[in-house]
Every structure is written in structure tokens, then in C-alpha cells.
Amino acid sequence: MSGVSRGIDRIEVTFDEPNLVANAGLLLVATLGVRLGLERLINATVHLQGRVGGARPGRKVLTLVHAMAAGGSHIDHVDMLRSGATQSVLGHRVMAPSTLGTFLRSFTFGHVRQLDRVLAEALRRAWALGAGPGSGQLVIDLDSTICEVCGKAKHGAGYGYTRKLGYHPLIATRAWTGEVLHVRMRKGAANTQRGAVRFVEELAARVRRAGATGELIMRFDSGFWSNATIATLERLDVGYTMGVKMMKAVVKMVDGIDEADWTPIDYSADGEAEVAECDLNGRRLIVRRTRLVGRQATLWPQWRHFAFVTDLEGKAVDIDAFHRAHATVELAIRDLKEGAGLEHVPSGQFFANAAWLLCAALAHDLIRWTAMLGEISPEDQLVVARTIRTRFLSVPGRLVSRSGRPTLRTPLEWPWTGAFERALGLLRALPPVPV
């Protein structure tokens, strides 16, 4: 053991290799970004001319996006992209953290909306390359989350229902892929329903413009329950499942369900669950009740009820299972927060943080589009960003010239070499998307 320790202690460390590439696998994400024409798109859409720090927004947004794709959660984390030869595999100049801070503070409400249009157009282009649902069914999960902050100097931060100081953004994700389709930064004191109608209208129009021509369904938890939102969904011909709060009128309807109408469903070994349905103000109300059995029955002996309204057709048991899958939206939110952009909101200015949120969403989507178009994700499984980073993005490399051609040399016997090479070949074979 002591001999091993002496061997480790003899290793000398120097930081002097200019050709090393940190997170060399960012080449995959950057290659897709070039095929999507992101830098040119951002420069043409985000107009910050005349504002301090507003020049060349494309390279500044992509610097933030690539840092977030690599797991960066703070502005100064972009410095890892400035080390060695990392910049050479990104396709754009990497900007300094201080420059990016000034850039984000130059955003106003209108500029945030311009950056939001970049996300919408990037979605359209990625779907045009083959990542979209086409004429198939598109299921979208909507939710809100809390981006907690420390200190009261953050403009727009407030205390919401969780009693935590922070922001309260709306997020819409695509079921089964985890793509972020639409996001909206909101002040911390906002309730879940605030801005939901406008958000739904924009979301439906966005995915239709992006090429989703098939059936469109949106799933909501009970925090979104609103007659105005339901009326908007029906007007837009969007199917829905929406949780309802167990208010007196709902409880009365549930109590009136005959015991013979309850259908047992699969549940945990220590519990049981049943599903039934009834009518609530002309809408289909599906109710699930659960309770514990066996040794733990005394902890939860009475039935607990969870209900949602829907306009979907089919057996109540099947629609209940479909609605419960809405919980997968939490996996996408976790990916945004854990070791990525939404783990931290950097600025004291609200619109700077709103722009930061959109950069995080674009980084999140680039990882998923890279996995989908590069065929490096298992079928029927959500892409987990941490897995993609570990297997593909974080691979170290050394950029050398071999017979006059730049060559990225990576570790021998890297476990996912074949998948990486196949993905890079597929992404390079993609045609540039017509503007």
C-alpha cells in the first residue's frame, strides 16, 4: 500500500498543453448546431445593436449553451471552453464570462421574446431533420417549477406556495423525448395558472409551425385547473387531461360513484388502487383512489382520491395510466436543474435571468436532438443528460494535425467509441436546414 502511495505522489502535474480539449465530445453538439445554423439564426433574430454588450449575440449565446451542455451552471464555468484547444471544436469564438454578464444584462422584455423565437425556430429546424413527430401523435406535458435563489437582490424573485424565494417558470416538454418546447420565466410569487392561457396558445402555434401535423394532446396537473384554459384547449382542438382539485363540488360527485363502478388497477405490493369515472359539468371526470394494505394499512387506511378531467376517448383505466405518465416532466426539469443551467440563476436583473433560462432550454434540447439524430439513445427511453455527458461529451481529447488534417485524438478503449463515431457520422451527414 505504501509503495502505491509513493507512486501516486511521484506524479507531477503541469497545465501547459495547448492542444488538449476539455469535453471533446462537445464536437457532437457543435456539429448539430452548425447544421441548424444557430449562430446565424441568433444574429439575425436577436437585435441588441446600440446596447452595451449587444454585438455578435450568436457567439455569446452559443458560448453559454455549450458550457451548459457540458454541465456548466454558472457564468464563470464558460472558462473551461477557453482552455487548451477546446474552442476549435465548437465552431465559434468563446467569449469571456465578464462579456457574457454584460450581454445578459442588456436584455429587455422584447429581446427575451426575440431569443424565444430562436428556440422556436431551432425546434422547427431540428424537427425538419427528422427529430419531430410529423403526422404522429404529439403529447406535451406542462408544469411549473421553483428556481430557488439566495438573497433578496434578485429582481422579480418572490415567495410562492413552497415558501421558497425564487422564480416560478412555466415549462412545456415533449413526452417520451424530454425536449423543452416552450419556457416562460415568471416572478416567484406567481401562481401556476398565471399566464397559462397565453402560454398554451403560443405552444400550440409553435409546434404546429414546427411541423407537428398529427393529434395534439396536453397533460396538466391540478395547479393548472382553469375553465379558461380548458376553453382555450377546446377552441384550439387540443386534447387534454387536467388534474382537478378536490373541492366540494368534486368531492360530492366522487361520493356519488357506485361501489360497483370502481375497477382495480395494478399498484404497489403494499397498496391498492381503483379507477372510476363520472360527469362533472358536462366533462368526463376520471377518479383514482388509493390506500395502503397489509402491515402499513394503519398509516393510510382510508381511500385518497385523485381526479382529472379529459376529453379523450377510451377506457378510464387506460386514460388514467396515460395521465399518470405526466410525471415524467419532472425528469426533464431535473435535467435542467442538476448540474446545468437552472441550478443557478446568475443575475440580479429579471430579464437577464429570463434569457439565461432560454439558453438553458436550448442546451437541453441540443443534447436531446444530438442523441436522437445521432442514434445514441435507447428506444422508448427518455434521454438523461448526465448519461450523455458522461459517455460522450466529457471524453478528453488532444487536437493534432495528421497529414495536414486536424485530428481529435481521444482515449484508447473508450467504452462508447463505436456509438460516438456513428453519431458523428450521422450528424455530419445531415444537410443544412433551409432558412
Rosetta blueprint (number, residue, H / E / L):
1 M L
2 S H
3 G H
4 V H
5 S H
6 R H
7 G H
8 I H
9 D H
10 R L
11 I L
12 E L
13 V L
14 T L
15 F L
16 D L
17 E L
18 P L
19 N L
20 L E
21 V E
22 A L
23 N L
24 A L
25 G L
26 L H
27 L H
28 L H
29 V H
30 A H
31 T H
32 L H
33 G H
34 V H
35 R H
36 L H
37 G L
38 L H
39 E H
40 R H
41 L H
42 I H
43 N H
44 A H
45 T H
46 V L
47 H L
48 L L
49 Q L
50 G L
51 R L
52 V L
53 G L
54 G L
55 A L
56 R L
57 P H
58 G H
59 R H
60 K H
61 V H
62 L H
63 T H
64 L H
65 V H
66 H H
67 A H
68 M H
69 A H
70 A L
71 G L
72 G L
73 S L
74 H L
75 I H
76 D H
77 H H
78 V H
79 D H
80 M H
81 L H
82 R H
83 S L
84 G L
85 A L
86 T H
87 Q H
88 S H
89 V H
90 L L
91 G L
92 H L
93 R L
94 V L
95 M L
96 A L
97 P H
98 S H
99 T H
100 L H
101 G H
102 T H
103 F H
104 L H
105 R H
106 S L
107 F L
108 T L
109 F H
110 G H
111 H H
112 V H
113 R H
114 Q H
115 L H
116 D H
117 R H
118 V H
119 L H
120 A H
121 E H
122 A H
123 L H
124 R H
125 R H
126 A H
127 W H
128 A H
129 L H
130 G H
131 A H
132 G L
133 P L
134 G L
135 S L
136 G L
137 Q L
138 L E
139 V E
140 I E
141 D E
142 L E
143 D E
144 S E
145 T L
146 I L
147 C E
148 E E
149 V L
150 C L
151 G L
152 K L
153 A L
154 K L
155 H L
156 G L
157 A L
158 G E
159 Y E
160 G L
161 Y L
162 T L
163 R L
164 K L
165 L E
166 G E
167 Y E
168 H L
169 P L
170 L E
171 I E
172 A E
173 T E
174 R E
175 A L
176 W L
177 T L
178 G L
179 E L
180 V E
181 L E
182 H E
183 V E
184 R E
185 M L
186 R L
187 K L
188 G L
189 A L
190 A L
191 N L
192 T L
193 Q L
194 R L
195 G L
196 A H
197 V H
198 R H
199 F H
200 V H
201 E H
202 E H
203 L H
204 A H
205 A H
206 R H
207 V H
208 R H
209 R H
210 A L
211 G L
212 A L
213 T L
214 G L
215 E L
216 L E
217 I E
218 M E
219 R E
220 F E
221 D L
222 S H
223 G H
224 F H
225 W L
226 S L
227 N H
228 A H
229 T H
230 I H
231 A H
232 T H
233 L H
234 E H
235 R H
236 L L
237 D L
238 V L
239 G E
240 Y E
241 T E
242 M E
243 G E
244 V E
245 K L
246 M L
247 M L
248 K H
249 A H
250 V H
251 V H
252 K H
253 M H
254 V H
255 D H
256 G L
257 I L
258 D L
259 E H
260 A H
261 D H
262 W L
263 T E
264 P E
265 I E
266 D L
267 Y L
268 S L
269 A L
270 D L
271 G E
272 E E
273 A E
274 E E
275 V E
276 A E
277 E E
278 C E
279 D E
280 L E
281 N L
282 G L
283 R E
284 R E
285 L E
286 I E
287 V E
288 R E
289 R E
290 T E
291 R E
292 L E
293 V L
294 G H
295 R H
296 Q H
297 A H
298 T H
299 L H
300 W L
301 P L
302 Q L
303 W L
304 R E
305 H E
306 F E
307 A E
308 F E
309 V E
310 T E
311 D L
312 L L
313 E L
314 G L
315 K L
316 A H
317 V H
318 D H
319 I H
320 D H
321 A H
322 F H
323 H H
324 R H
325 A H
326 H H
327 A H
328 T H
329 V H
330 E H
331 L H
332 A H
333 I H
334 R H
335 D H
336 L H
337 K H
338 E L
339 G L
340 A L
341 G H
342 L H
343 E H
344 H L
345 V L
346 P L
347 S L
348 G L
349 Q L
350 F H
351 F H
352 A H
353 N H
354 A H
355 A H
356 W H
357 L H
358 L H
359 C H
360 A H
361 A H
362 L H
363 A H
364 H H
365 D H
366 L H
367 I H
368 R H
369 W H
370 T H
371 A H
372 M H
373 L H
374 G L
375 E L
376 I L
377 S L
378 P L
379 E L
380 D L
381 Q L
382 L L
383 V L
384 V L
385 A H
386 R H
387 T H
388 I H
389 R H
390 T H
391 R H
392 F H
393 L H
394 S L
395 V L
396 P L
397 G E
398 R E
399 L E
400 V E
401 S E
402 R E
403 S L
404 G L
405 R E
406 P E
407 T E
408 L E
409 R E
410 T L
411 P L
412 L L
413 E L
414 W L
415 P L
416 W L
417 T H
418 G H
419 A H
420 F H
421 E H
422 R H
423 A H
424 L H
425 G H
426 L H
427 L H
428 R H
429 A H
430 L L
431 P L
432 P L
433 V L
434 P L
435 V L
